[in-house]
Amino acid sequence: MHEMSIAMDVLKIVEEHLPSHGARVKKISLKVGKLTAVIPDSFKFCMEAITKDTAAEGAEIAIEEVPLRVECEDCGAESELLEPLFICPKCESLKLRVISGRDLLIESIEIEESDMEELGHGDQGR
Amino acid sequence: MEIKVVKKVLSVNDAIAEEIRRLLREKGVFMINLMSSPGSGKTLILEKTISALKKDFRIGVIVGDICTTRDSERLSRTGVPVVQINTEPFGGDCHLAANVIQGALSELKLDKLNFVIIENVGNLVCPAEFEVGEDKKVVVLSLPEGDDKPLKYPLMFRVANAAIINKVDLGPYLEVDKKRFVRHIKQINPEIPIFEMSAKTGTGFKPWLNWLKKAANAKI
């Protein structure tokens, strides 16, 4: 369950990027490569658990899966591998370089607009 | 409002791994990260590896387990310093992250060492994702686990620099095809050196030791 420690890292990064105290997170967009050991469903479950009572509680977790793409060092072809079998589909060479699929990125976060308005109108009284 | 972040989730871990790498380079210390499923024979491999290499290298060991100190007790008997990490108090983590290794290295008195072995938590999934500043990653599998394991845990076999197939002495009692085992590993990582051995009987142990010595000497 390393998804839990990854979720903790995600929450930390999200909190660092909040524009202001009290801002609420509506959505967290991530890119997760095929060749990572992250299972989207368990990751989402961990995010739900860990964001309780934080600015990101209830936020939508949007995961874009990044395909495993390789470049052949022999024939130069770029291909997508649907299975983790590292054989060039064009020339059957085994010398492949991974171009994408190892990604584990936070792309963006979306903040609830109402919070922004509220903050924009300045409620110093509180 | 959307805020662009574009940040690697593991960037904090990777930055610490890089710090460790720098520290080890500075001190001339070689470090391997040994990963496997539970019960593959990792600890016996280490006991025998340490006994064979301790006259040539100043070895220290970091042992990760979710619970118990059994492995570190076994390894302490080899006479080298051992730091045990139990991940359980921190939530039962299934892997050793770079910050944990950094803490363990500071306990090991690096000035007196030139060779550190990490025995990672038994798990073929999670440790593969976390860089810890090691020079080589080694994955251990044992014959009874079945020849389909490399295909089920591709990331581990892709990131590993060497693979050990242990318990080959059990071959006659099992319906496991060793050739398929090797072929499946090579499908994921064609260049990887594979050591077929039995840590118990000593069969095939020499090539592993030679590879390890060569890798260490290239750095120290």
Chai-1 contact restraints between the chains, C-beta under 6 A:
chainA,res_idxA,chainB,res_idxB,connection_type,confidence,min_distance_angstrom,max_distance_angstrom,comment,restraint_id
A,M1,B,C94,contact,1.0,0.0,6.0,A-B,restraint_1
A,H2,B,C94,contact,1.0,0.0,6.0,A-B,restraint_2
A,H2,B,H95,contact,1.0,0.0,6.0,A-B,restraint_3
A,H2,B,C126,contact,1.0,0.0,6.0,A-B,restraint_4
A,I6,B,V9,contact,1.0,0.0,6.0,A-B,restraint_5
A,D9,B,V9,contact,1.0,0.0,6.0,A-B,restraint_6
A,V10,B,V9,contact,1.0,0.0,6.0,A-B,restraint_7
A,I13,B,K7,contact,1.0,0.0,6.0,A-B,restraint_8
A,H17,B,I3,contact,1.0,0.0,6.0,A-B,restraint_9
A,H17,B,V5,contact,1.0,0.0,6.0,A-B,restraint_10
A,L35,B,L155,contact,1.0,0.0,6.0,A-B,restraint_11
A,A37,B,V125,contact,1.0,0.0,6.0,A-B,restraint_12
A,A37,B,A128,contact,1.0,0.0,6.0,A-B,restraint_13
A,A37,B,E129,contact,1.0,0.0,6.0,A-B,restraint_14
A,A37,B,L155,contact,1.0,0.0,6.0,A-B,restraint_15
A,P84,B,P154,contact,1.0,0.0,6.0,A-B,restraint_16
A,P84,B,I188,contact,1.0,0.0,6.0,A-B,restraint_17
A,L85,B,Q187,contact,1.0,0.0,6.0,A-B,restraint_18
A,F86,B,I188,contact,1.0,0.0,6.0,A-B,restraint_19
A,L94,B,P190,contact,1.0,0.0,6.0,A-B,restraint_20
A,L104,B,V9,contact,1.0,0.0,6.0,A-B,restraint_21
A,L104,B,L10,contact,1.0,0.0,6.0,A-B,restraint_22
A,L105,B,K8,contact,1.0,0.0,6.0,A-B,restraint_23
A,I106,B,V5,contact,1.0,0.0,6.0,A-B,restraint_24
A,I106,B,K7,contact,1.0,0.0,6.0,A-B,restraint_25
A,S108,B,E2,contact,1.0,0.0,6.0,A-B,restraint_26
A,S108,B,K4,contact,1.0,0.0,6.0,A-B,restraint_27
A,S108,B,V5,contact,1.0,0.0,6.0,A-B,restraint_28
A,I109,B,I3,contact,1.0,0.0,6.0,A-B,restraint_29
A,I109,B,V5,contact,1.0,0.0,6.0,A-B,restraint_30
A,E110,B,E2,contact,1.0,0.0,6.0,A-B,restraint_31
A,I111,B,M1,contact,1.0,0.0,6.0,A-B,restraint_32
A,M116,B,M1,contact,1.0,0.0,6.0,A-B,restraint_33
